[in-house]
Amino acid sequence: MRILPLFCMTIALAAGDALADERSGFFLGLAGGAADLDEELEDLDLASLGIDVEVSDTAPAWSAFAGYQFNRFLGVRGGYVDFETFDDVIEVESIGDVPDIDIDLEGWMVGFDGHLPMGRWVSLTGRAGYIAWESQAKLGLVQLEDSKSGSDPFYGGGLELSLGNSFGIEATHTRFAIDGNDVDMSALGVRLRF
């Protein structure tokens, strides 16, 4: 009876070795691009008026990440993403000139990468995971509220081009569902494998 578990373990290890290839191993990377935000800030007290404000803007965004590629189909990654500052002009006729609304947003993310090879050097990619984020909203120089934070899912996909066994370029689009609002990030990145 002890032979069956040993046999199953041997088959599992052999299958893992069969799936591993020259693309497995640790990697580091950087990506940069732009992010879009549409967020509604509810019941802001502007001159004692409770009003809702819609913030819509595109801002620069960048991320740094590291991970491990198990084989050419599956990997894990974690990293930091900074959406810089989203800002929008508030137009309230009853108040007059109102400073811009600024929203700073950043977070730490972890998730899985999936790869569908389309040839030796090109792969379609998909990713999903969670981001632990923190944001702060300001009206001009005045902080509107204490920093908000939470954790929410993200998902996305793209295209990866491998330039040899240790260097790759990726173009991705990722949607972060942050506090009930969608933040879409399109980025171009580089990966270095070890």
Disulfide bonds with the S-S distance in Angstrom:
none
